[in-house]
Amino acid sequence: MLTARLHTVQWLSPHGLHKLAYREWGDPDNPHVLLCVHGLTRSSADFETMAQDLGKNIRVVAADMPGRGQSDWLPDPTMYGVPTYVGACVALVARLNATTLDWFGTSMGGLIGMGYASLPKNPIRKLILNDVGPSLNFSALQRIGEYVGKPVQFQTLQEARQYIRTISQPFGPHTESQWNELCDSVLVEKNGTWRPHYDPAIGQAFQNLSESTALLHETALWAAFDAIQAETLVVRGEHSDLLSHKTVEEMRQRGPKPSVVKILGVGHAPTFMQNEQINIVRDFLF
């Protein structure tokens, strides 16, 4: 079994220096690097199962985005957005000393990957977008906004696990052990109570979100997608409420003209804890 090595790197924002935490599996000298970035309320621990498998052949790295996990919270809530996260990831890639790398991004992590991969001279060789694209269904954003950033805390770990499990039902079927892993990786204990690991301020962007604002973001995201040169794979959960079939079909015809894989029986978003899902990544990268 591979042991995850825990590291931090400093990155610079207009507000000063911040700590970005990340995990690493596999040979640190392996030139084949896969950088994994989690969804909005998740953490780098999401990739433990996939990294145990792929880390036998490549160097797998997963970061806690700012405001999550063991990374620093940011002083200004308006900083929580894709441009900030791309800047933090640029510092991480410099630390990794990777001239090229592959990117796996779930939901928000995919949006960050799109932003990074759209930049001239970027290092991304292959890009996997896990259940995300330039057009995001507004109703799904509203669903996420109903829980993200809300001040919840629980008296027992079991109560906290049940809460995370309830809001994560679109992930699809998992074993009891897998559910506990998915829950425990995003919970922290403080003063005898349990709460989500992230800065509640990450939810502020959802509180005043309107369809017109979402459309403005969509225009920018399509521009980024059209600029991508990396070989790209789009993964969609069959029952996803965030990434529509219509958007996937448009993605096929634009930008990098990605390959597409649909995962049956899953909504937003596939967790890549199952062997058949991990094999999708393996087949695309090798």
C-alpha positions as CSV (number, residue, x, y, z in Angstrom):
1,M,0.0,0.0,0.0
2,L,1.3,3.4,-1.0
3,T,1.6,6.0,1.8
4,A,0.4,9.5,0.9
5,R,3.2,12.1,1.6
6,L,1.8,15.4,2.9
7,H,3.4,18.6,1.8
8,T,2.8,22.4,1.6
9,V,3.8,25.1,-0.8
10,Q,3.5,28.9,-0.5
11,W,1.7,30.9,-3.1
12,L,1.2,34.6,-3.5
13,S,-2.1,36.6,-3.8
14,P,-2.8,40.3,-3.6
15,H,-3.4,39.7,0.1
16,G,0.0,38.1,0.8
17,L,1.4,34.6,1.2
18,H,-0.8,31.5,1.8
19,K,-0.2,27.8,2.4
20,L,-1.4,25.3,-0.1
21,A,-1.5,21.7,1.2
22,Y,-1.1,18.7,-1.1
23,R,-0.7,14.9,-1.0
24,E,1.6,12.9,-3.2
25,W,1.7,9.2,-4.0
26,G,4.2,7.1,-6.0
27,D,7.8,7.8,-7.1
28,P,8.6,11.5,-6.6
29,D,11.1,11.3,-9.4
30,N,8.6,9.9,-11.9
31,P,8.3,12.4,-14.8
32,H,4.7,11.3,-15.5
33,V,2.6,13.4,-13.1
34,L,-1.1,13.4,-12.6
35,L,-2.5,16.4,-10.7
36,C,-6.0,15.8,-9.2
37,V,-8.2,18.6,-8.0
38,H,-11.4,18.1,-6.0
39,G,-14.9,19.5,-6.2
40,L,-16.3,22.6,-4.4
41,T,-16.7,21.2,-0.8
42,R,-14.4,18.2,-1.1
43,S,-10.6,17.6,-0.4
44,S,-7.5,16.0,-1.7
45,A,-8.3,12.9,0.3
46,D,-11.0,12.1,-2.3
47,F,-8.3,10.7,-4.6
48,E,-6.7,8.1,-2.1
49,T,-8.3,5.1,-3.8
50,M,-7.4,6.1,-7.4
51,A,-3.9,7.2,-6.3
52,Q,-3.3,3.8,-4.6
53,D,-3.9,2.2,-8.0
54,L,-2.3,4.7,-10.4
55,G,0.5,5.6,-8.1
56,K,2.2,2.3,-8.8
57,N,3.0,3.6,-12.3
58,I,2.9,7.4,-12.1
59,R,3.4,10.2,-9.6
60,V,-0.1,11.3,-8.3
61,V,-0.6,14.6,-6.6
62,A,-3.8,16.0,-5.1
63,A,-4.2,19.5,-3.6
64,D,-6.5,21.0,-1.0
65,M,-7.8,24.1,-2.8
66,P,-7.6,27.4,-0.7
67,G,-10.2,27.3,2.1
68,R,-10.4,23.5,2.2
69,G,-8.7,20.7,4.1
70,Q,-5.3,21.7,5.4
71,S,-4.8,24.7,3.1
72,D,-5.1,28.3,4.5
73,W,-8.5,30.0,4.5
74,L,-8.5,33.3,2.6
75,P,-9.0,36.7,4.2
76,D,-11.4,38.0,1.5
77,P,-14.3,35.7,0.4
78,T,-14.3,37.2,-3.1
79,M,-11.0,35.5,-3.7
80,Y,-12.7,32.1,-3.7
81,G,-12.9,31.6,-7.5
82,V,-11.2,29.9,-10.4
83,P,-8.6,32.6,-11.1
84,T,-7.3,32.4,-7.5
85,Y,-7.2,28.6,-7.6
86,V,-5.3,28.6,-10.9
87,G,-2.7,30.9,-9.4
88,A,-2.3,28.6,-6.4
89,C,-1.9,25.6,-8.8
90,V,0.7,27.4,-10.8
91,A,2.8,27.6,-7.6
92,L,2.2,24.0,-6.9
93,V,3.3,22.9,-10.4
94,A,6.4,24.9,-10.0
95,R,7.1,23.1,-6.8
96,L,6.6,19.7,-8.5
97,N,9.1,20.7,-11.1
98,A,6.9,19.2,-13.8
99,T,7.5,20.4,-17.3
100,T,4.3,18.6,-18.4
101,L,1.5,16.9,-16.5
102,D,-1.9,15.4,-16.8
103,W,-4.9,16.9,-14.9
104,F,-7.9,15.2,-13.4
105,G,-10.6,17.7,-12.2
106,T,-13.9,16.9,-10.5
107,S,-16.6,19.6,-10.9
108,M,-14.8,22.7,-9.6
109,G,-11.5,21.0,-10.1
110,G,-12.4,20.6,-13.8
111,L,-13.3,24.3,-14.1
112,I,-9.9,25.1,-12.6
113,G,-8.3,22.7,-15.1
114,M,-10.1,24.4,-18.0
115,G,-8.8,27.8,-16.9
116,Y,-5.2,26.6,-16.5
117,A,-5.3,24.6,-19.8
118,S,-6.6,27.6,-21.7
119,L,-3.5,29.7,-20.9
120,P,-0.6,30.0,-23.4
121,K,2.5,27.9,-22.5
122,N,0.5,25.8,-19.9
123,P,2.0,22.4,-19.0
124,I,-1.1,20.3,-19.3
125,R,-0.7,17.3,-21.6
126,K,-4.0,15.5,-21.0
127,L,-7.1,16.9,-19.3
128,I,-9.9,14.9,-17.7
129,L,-13.1,16.9,-16.8
130,N,-15.2,14.9,-14.3
131,D,-18.8,15.8,-14.7
132,V,-18.3,19.5,-15.6
133,G,-18.2,21.7,-18.6
134,P,-18.6,25.3,-19.7
135,S,-22.4,25.3,-19.2
136,L,-23.7,24.5,-15.7
137,N,-27.4,23.8,-15.1
138,F,-28.6,26.7,-12.9
139,S,-31.0,24.4,-10.9
140,A,-28.0,22.3,-9.9
141,L,-26.1,25.4,-8.8
142,Q,-29.1,26.3,-6.7
143,R,-29.1,22.9,-5.2
144,I,-25.5,23.2,-4.2
145,G,-26.2,26.7,-2.8
146,E,-28.8,25.3,-0.4
147,Y,-26.1,23.6,1.7
148,V,-22.6,25.0,0.9
149,G,-21.3,27.4,3.5
150,K,-24.2,26.9,5.9
151,P,-23.1,26.8,9.6
152,V,-23.8,23.2,10.5
153,Q,-22.2,21.2,13.4
154,F,-23.0,17.9,14.9
155,Q,-22.6,16.3,18.3
156,T,-21.4,12.9,17.0
157,L,-19.4,11.6,14.1
158,Q,-22.3,9.4,13.1
159,E,-24.6,12.4,12.8
160,A,-22.0,14.3,10.7
161,R,-21.5,11.3,8.5
162,Q,-25.3,11.0,7.9
163,Y,-25.4,14.7,6.8
164,I,-22.5,14.3,4.3
165,R,-24.0,11.1,3.0
166,T,-27.4,12.7,2.5
167,I,-26.1,15.7,0.5
168,S,-23.8,13.3,-1.5
169,Q,-26.4,10.8,-2.7
170,P,-25.8,11.7,-6.3
171,F,-22.3,10.1,-6.0
172,G,-24.1,6.8,-6.6
173,P,-23.8,3.4,-4.9
174,H,-20.8,2.8,-2.5
175,T,-20.0,0.3,0.2
176,E,-20.4,1.3,3.8
177,S,-16.6,1.6,4.1
178,Q,-16.4,3.8,1.0
179,W,-19.2,6.1,2.4
180,N,-17.3,6.4,5.7
181,E,-14.2,7.4,3.8
182,L,-16.1,9.9,1.7
183,C,-17.6,11.4,4.8
184,D,-14.5,11.4,7.1
185,S,-12.3,13.1,4.5
186,V,-14.4,16.2,4.7
187,L,-15.2,16.4,8.4
188,V,-13.2,17.9,11.3
189,E,-13.7,17.6,15.0
190,K,-13.4,20.8,17.1
191,N,-14.3,21.4,20.7
192,G,-16.3,18.1,20.8
193,T,-18.4,18.8,17.7
194,W,-18.0,17.8,14.1
195,R,-18.3,20.2,11.1
196,P,-17.3,20.4,7.4
197,H,-13.6,21.1,6.9
198,Y,-14.0,24.1,4.6
199,D,-14.2,27.9,5.1
200,P,-18.0,28.7,5.1
201,A,-17.1,31.8,3.1
202,I,-16.7,29.6,0.0
203,G,-20.5,29.6,-0.2
204,Q,-21.0,33.3,-0.5
205,A,-20.8,33.3,-4.3
206,F,-23.9,31.1,-4.3
207,Q,-26.0,33.2,-2.1
208,N,-26.7,36.0,-4.7
209,L,-26.3,33.9,-7.8
210,S,-28.7,34.8,-10.6
211,E,-29.2,33.2,-14.0
212,S,-27.8,36.3,-15.7
213,T,-24.6,36.1,-13.6
214,A,-24.3,32.4,-14.4
215,L,-24.6,33.1,-18.1
216,L,-21.8,35.7,-17.9
217,H,-19.6,33.0,-16.3
218,E,-20.7,30.6,-19.0
219,T,-19.5,32.9,-21.7
220,A,-16.0,33.1,-20.1
221,L,-15.9,29.3,-19.6
222,W,-16.7,28.6,-23.2
223,A,-13.9,30.9,-24.3
224,A,-11.5,29.1,-22.0
225,F,-12.7,25.7,-23.3
226,D,-12.3,26.7,-26.9
227,A,-8.7,27.7,-26.2
228,I,-7.7,24.3,-24.8
229,Q,-5.1,22.4,-26.8
230,A,-4.6,19.4,-24.5
231,E,-6.1,16.0,-25.4
232,T,-9.3,16.0,-23.3
233,L,-11.7,13.5,-21.9
234,V,-15.2,14.4,-20.5
235,V,-16.8,12.1,-18.0
236,R,-20.5,12.5,-17.3
237,G,-22.5,10.8,-14.6
238,E,-25.7,9.3,-16.3
239,H,-28.0,11.2,-13.9
240,S,-25.9,14.4,-13.5
241,D,-27.9,17.5,-12.8
242,L,-24.9,19.8,-13.4
243,L,-23.6,18.7,-16.7
244,S,-26.3,18.1,-19.3
245,H,-26.2,15.8,-22.3
246,K,-26.8,18.8,-24.5
247,T,-23.7,20.6,-23.1
248,V,-21.6,17.4,-23.6
249,E,-22.7,17.2,-27.3
250,E,-21.7,20.8,-27.8
251,M,-18.3,20.2,-26.2
252,R,-17.7,17.3,-28.6
253,Q,-17.8,19.8,-31.5
254,R,-15.8,22.6,-29.9
255,G,-12.3,23.4,-28.5
256,P,-10.3,20.3,-28.0
257,K,-13.2,18.1,-29.3
258,P,-13.0,15.7,-26.3
259,S,-13.7,12.1,-26.0
260,V,-16.7,11.3,-23.8
261,V,-17.5,8.6,-21.4
262,K,-20.8,8.1,-19.5
263,I,-20.9,6.4,-16.2
264,L,-24.2,4.6,-15.6
265,G,-26.1,4.8,-12.3
266,V,-24.3,7.9,-11.1
267,G,-25.2,11.6,-10.8
268,H,-22.9,14.5,-9.9
269,A,-20.2,13.4,-9.6
270,P,-18.5,10.0,-10.1
271,T,-16.0,9.5,-7.2
272,F,-13.6,7.2,-9.1
273,M,-13.4,4.8,-6.1
274,Q,-14.6,1.9,-8.2
275,N,-12.2,-0.1,-10.4
276,E,-14.2,0.3,-13.6
277,Q,-14.1,4.1,-13.1
278,I,-10.3,4.1,-12.3
279,N,-9.8,2.1,-15.5
280,I,-11.3,4.9,-17.5
281,V,-8.5,7.2,-16.3
282,R,-5.8,4.5,-16.8
283,D,-6.9,3.9,-20.4
284,F,-6.9,7.6,-21.2
285,L,-3.5,8.4,-19.7
286,F,-1.6,5.4,-20.9
